[in-house]
Amino acid sequence: MARRRLEAALDAGREISKQSDPFSKLSMLSTIPVQRELAGAYSLQFSLIGDQLAVGFGNGAVQLYNPETGDMSLALKKGSSRRGLAVMSLCFHPLDNGVILEAGADGNIGCWQLETSMCTHSLQEDKNEINAMDFNLDGTVFATVGKDRHIRMYDSKTFELLQTLEAPNPLIEDVQPTSGHSRRIYAIKFHPTDNYMFITAGWDNSLKIWDRRTKGGAKRVIGGPHVCGPALDIKDNKVLTGSWVAKDSLQLWHFQERSLLQTIPFPAGTGGEFLYCAQFCDHDVVLAGGSGTNSAQAIQIKNGNVLGTIDGGGKAVQTLDAIRGGRLLAVGGLGPKITVAKLE
């Protein structure tokens, strides 16, 4: 969530204001072809200023692209068609935009210098598959979550493991809803205005709200969302979730009161909704996509109007990212291309 604070500062400098005209449409800018050997896009993120788009693929490769042209600018990490496992999360370092972190299903975290294409730090979480990663507000700490249900906090400069919030063991302890997650964790987001609070979500149909200063489990629990990918976001004390369910998949929650504020209609046919990813944009617009429609849609929260749809090429949409409040966004998945677009 450090990135959102830095984006806000840059947007203010560009005179991008929430008082500008609301969005009325979604326009395509470029497409990036995805070769079959890359095994689909599993994660992506724009650099802070939007001049680069990093993509993590199913075979373990990481590549950077020019969003305007769709041309590849850097093949940062090679993948393997036989042994490669998906890169599930990418984060540009909020304190150094020339550094990017990648984490994947092999349990490895790599820190890469873009100028030299060198991996300067590498960490291995034994017996874990990392599904998500995020930085805190001031960028000094990043956290990972995944298959083993533990939450690990690292120093973003030294990469020292600072803290592990261990998952409960029902065989030896009395497990409470606040004890931790009972199934895989697929999403983590730090609060955009609080350096210590964060939310996690996964397969156990719950959001858990944590304060890393305190021990003894989660502070609050919200029951309901079945999150299976990067379908968790926080803005203005509202929490957005996308669930891998047939209907009522896109929802808004109150961060403090733990109450459901709204179910946002996600138009879907007989195949159901089944969302993998979701994110807030400006002007009360959200972007969400998944495998039910094999597409991503930009939807107005207040009235449910769809401003535009990005087709996934007949395959599941698994990842998306938006910066500048949605004025630059990208959508990818198992289909043959990544689409770069903008809300205007």
BELVEN-V449849 format. One record per residue. N is the residue number from 0. RES is the residue in three letters. SS is DSSP state (@ for helix, = for strand, . for the rest). PHI is phi in radians with two decimals (* if undefined). Layout:
n:res:ss:phi
N:RES:SS:PHI
N:RES:SS:PHI
This chain:
n:res:ss:phi
0:MET:.:*
1:ALA:@:-1.05
2:ARG:@:-1.11
3:ARG:@:-1.12
4:ARG:@:-1.14
5:LEU:@:-1.17
6:GLU:@:-1.05
7:ALA:@:-1.08
8:ALA:@:-1.16
9:LEU:@:-1.16
10:ASP:@:-1.08
11:ALA:@:-1.11
12:GLY:@:-1.16
13:ARG:.:-1.53
14:GLU:.:1.09
15:ILE:.:-1.42
16:SER:.:-2.13
17:LYS:.:-1.17
18:GLN:.:-1.48
19:SER:.:-1.24
20:ASP:.:-1.03
21:PRO:.:-1.16
22:PHE:.:-1.18
23:SER:.:-2.21
24:LYS:.:-2.78
25:LEU:=:-1.99
26:SER:=:-2.02
27:MET:=:-1.40
28:LEU:=:-1.93
29:SER:=:-2.82
30:THR:=:-2.25
31:ILE:=:-2.07
32:PRO:=:-1.19
33:VAL:.:-2.03
34:GLN:.:-1.19
35:ARG:@:-1.03
36:GLU:@:-1.18
37:LEU:@:-1.36
38:ALA:.:1.09
39:GLY:.:1.53
40:ALA:=:-1.63
41:TYR:=:-1.91
42:SER:=:-2.72
43:LEU:=:-2.77
44:GLN:=:-2.74
45:PHE:=:-1.38
46:SER:.:-1.16
47:LEU:.:-1.02
48:ILE:.:-1.64
49:GLY:.:1.42
50:ASP:.:-1.52
51:GLN:.:-2.40
52:LEU:=:-2.14
53:ALA:=:-1.62
54:VAL:=:-2.27
55:GLY:=:-1.83
56:PHE:=:-1.89
57:GLY:.:-1.17
58:ASN:.:-1.61
59:GLY:.:1.66
60:ALA:.:-1.38
61:VAL:=:-2.24
62:GLN:=:-2.31
63:LEU:=:-1.98
64:TYR:=:-2.30
65:ASN:.:-1.46
66:PRO:.:-1.11
67:GLU:.:-1.26
68:THR:.:-1.79
69:GLY:.:1.43
70:ASP:.:-1.39
71:MET:=:-1.29
72:SER:=:-1.81
73:LEU:=:-2.79
74:ALA:=:-1.62
75:LEU:=:-1.31
76:LYS:=:-2.41
77:LYS:.:-1.38
78:GLY:.:-1.79
79:SER:.:-2.41
80:SER:.:-1.23
81:ARG:.:-1.73
82:ARG:.:-1.95
83:GLY:.:-1.20
84:LEU:.:-2.06
85:ALA:.:-1.10
86:VAL:=:-1.49
87:MET:=:-1.57
88:SER:=:-2.62
89:LEU:=:-2.29
90:CYS:=:-2.47
91:PHE:=:-1.16
92:HIS:=:-1.19
93:PRO:.:-1.18
94:LEU:.:-1.70
95:ASP:=:-2.74
96:ASN:=:-1.23
97:GLY:=:-1.58
98:VAL:=:-2.21
99:ILE:=:-2.31
100:LEU:=:-1.85
101:GLU:=:-2.29
102:ALA:=:-2.43
103:GLY:=:-2.55
104:ALA:.:-1.20
105:ASP:.:-1.50
106:GLY:.:1.40
107:ASN:=:-1.74
108:ILE:=:-2.03
109:GLY:=:-2.09
110:CYS:=:-1.98
111:TRP:=:-2.08
112:GLN:=:-1.53
113:LEU:.:-1.21
114:GLU:.:-1.14
115:THR:.:-1.83
116:SER:.:1.03
117:MET:=:-1.82
118:CYS:=:-1.54
119:THR:=:-1.58
120:HIS:=:-2.45
121:SER:=:-2.50
122:LEU:=:-2.17
123:GLN:=:-2.15
124:GLU:.:-1.67
125:ASP:.:-1.05
126:LYS:.:1.06
127:ASN:.:-2.14
128:GLU:.:-2.03
129:ILE:=:-1.40
130:ASN:=:-1.86
131:ALA:=:-2.73
132:MET:=:-2.71
133:ASP:=:-2.73
134:PHE:=:-1.69
135:ASN:.:-1.36
136:LEU:.:-1.02
137:ASP:.:-1.58
138:GLY:.:1.35
139:THR:.:-1.52
140:VAL:=:-2.35
141:PHE:=:-2.21
142:ALA:=:-2.24
143:THR:=:-2.20
144:VAL:=:-2.47
145:GLY:=:-3.13
146:LYS:.:-1.12
147:ASP:.:-1.39
148:ARG:.:1.31
149:HIS:.:-1.38
150:ILE:=:-2.02
151:ARG:=:-1.97
152:MET:=:-1.95
153:TYR:=:-2.15
154:ASP:=:-1.25
155:SER:.:-1.33
156:LYS:.:-1.71
157:THR:.:-1.65
158:PHE:.:1.15
159:GLU:.:-1.27
160:LEU:=:-1.27
161:LEU:=:-1.59
162:GLN:=:-2.83
163:THR:=:-2.22
164:LEU:=:-1.60
165:GLU:.:-1.37
166:ALA:.:-1.23
167:PRO:.:-1.24
168:ASN:.:-1.99
169:PRO:.:-1.15
170:LEU:.:-1.37
171:ILE:.:-2.22
172:GLU:.:-2.53
173:ASP:.:-1.43
174:VAL:.:-1.52
175:GLN:.:-1.92
176:PRO:.:-0.98
177:THR:.:-1.50
178:SER:.:-1.16
179:GLY:.:2.50
180:HIS:.:-1.43
181:SER:.:-1.65
182:ARG:.:-2.38
183:ARG:.:-0.92
184:ILE:=:-1.74
185:TYR:=:-2.06
186:ALA:=:-2.64
187:ILE:=:-2.54
188:LYS:=:-2.46
189:PHE:=:-1.33
190:HIS:.:-1.18
191:PRO:.:-1.26
192:THR:.:-2.24
193:ASP:.:-2.22
194:ASN:.:-1.33
195:TYR:.:-2.07
196:MET:=:-1.48
197:PHE:=:-2.67
198:ILE:=:-2.18
199:THR:=:-2.20
200:ALA:=:-2.68
201:GLY:=:-2.97
202:TRP:.:-1.34
203:ASP:.:-1.62
204:ASN:.:1.04
205:SER:=:-2.73
206:LEU:=:-1.77
207:LYS:=:-2.14
208:ILE:=:-1.82
209:TRP:=:-2.10
210:ASP:=:-2.22
211:ARG:.:-1.25
212:ARG:.:-1.44
213:THR:.:-2.03
214:LYS:.:-1.85
215:GLY:.:1.70
216:GLY:.:1.77
217:ALA:.:-1.19
218:LYS:.:-1.40
219:ARG:=:-2.52
220:VAL:=:-2.33
221:ILE:=:-2.06
222:GLY:=:-1.52
223:GLY:.:2.38
224:PRO:.:-1.14
225:HIS:.:-1.85
226:VAL:.:-1.66
227:CYS:.:-2.20
228:GLY:.:-3.12
229:PRO:.:-1.32
230:ALA:.:-2.05
231:LEU:=:-2.55
232:ASP:=:-2.63
233:ILE:=:-2.30
234:LYS:=:-2.76
235:ASP:.:0.91
236:ASN:.:1.07
237:LYS:=:-1.97
238:VAL:=:-1.94
239:LEU:=:-1.81
240:THR:=:-2.25
241:GLY:=:-2.12
242:SER:.:-1.85
243:TRP:.:-1.52
244:VAL:.:-2.39
245:ALA:.:-1.23
246:LYS:.:-2.55
247:ASP:.:0.93
248:SER:.:-1.51
249:LEU:=:-1.87
250:GLN:=:-2.41
251:LEU:=:-1.96
252:TRP:=:-2.24
253:HIS:=:-1.53
254:PHE:.:-1.08
255:GLN:.:-1.42
256:GLU:.:-1.52
257:ARG:.:1.09
258:SER:.:-1.84
259:LEU:=:-1.36
260:LEU:=:-1.55
261:GLN:=:-2.91
262:THR:=:-1.80
263:ILE:=:-1.56
264:PRO:.:-1.07
265:PHE:.:-2.05
266:PRO:.:-1.00
267:ALA:.:-2.59
268:GLY:.:-1.54
269:THR:.:-1.19
270:GLY:.:-1.36
271:GLY:.:1.43
272:GLU:.:-1.62
273:PHE:.:0.87
274:LEU:=:-1.53
275:TYR:=:-1.90
276:CYS:=:-2.58
277:ALA:=:-2.81
278:GLN:=:-2.73
279:PHE:=:-1.27
280:CYS:=:-2.21
281:ASP:.:-1.25
282:HIS:.:0.99
283:ASP:.:0.96
284:VAL:=:-2.06
285:VAL:=:-2.12
286:LEU:=:-2.05
287:ALA:=:-2.60
288:GLY:=:-2.74
289:GLY:=:-3.05
290:SER:.:-1.84
291:GLY:.:-1.18
292:THR:.:-1.83
293:ASN:.:0.92
294:SER:=:-2.72
295:ALA:=:-2.07
296:GLN:=:-2.30
297:ALA:=:-1.69
298:ILE:=:-2.22
299:GLN:=:-1.35
300:ILE:.:-1.15
301:LYS:.:-1.16
302:ASN:.:-2.09
303:GLY:.:1.34
304:ASN:.:-1.16
305:VAL:=:-1.62
306:LEU:=:-1.43
307:GLY:=:3.04
308:THR:=:-2.27
309:ILE:=:-1.95
310:ASP:=:-1.33
311:GLY:.:-1.57
312:GLY:.:1.22
313:GLY:.:1.39
314:LYS:.:-2.21
315:ALA:.:-1.11
316:VAL:=:-1.50
317:GLN:=:-1.99
318:THR:=:-2.66
319:LEU:=:-2.73
320:ASP:=:-2.66
321:ALA:=:-2.42
322:ILE:=:-2.20
323:ARG:@:0.94
324:GLY:@:1.21
325:GLY:@:1.86
326:ARG:.:-1.31
327:LEU:=:-2.59
328:LEU:=:-2.59
329:ALA:=:-2.50
330:VAL:=:-2.36
331:GLY:=:-2.56
332:GLY:=:3.12
333:LEU:.:-1.50
334:GLY:.:-1.33
335:PRO:.:-1.44
336:LYS:=:-2.70
337:ILE:=:-1.89
338:THR:=:-1.89
339:VAL:=:-1.83
340:ALA:=:-2.57
341:LYS:=:-2.63
342:LEU:=:-1.63
343:GLU:.:-2.58
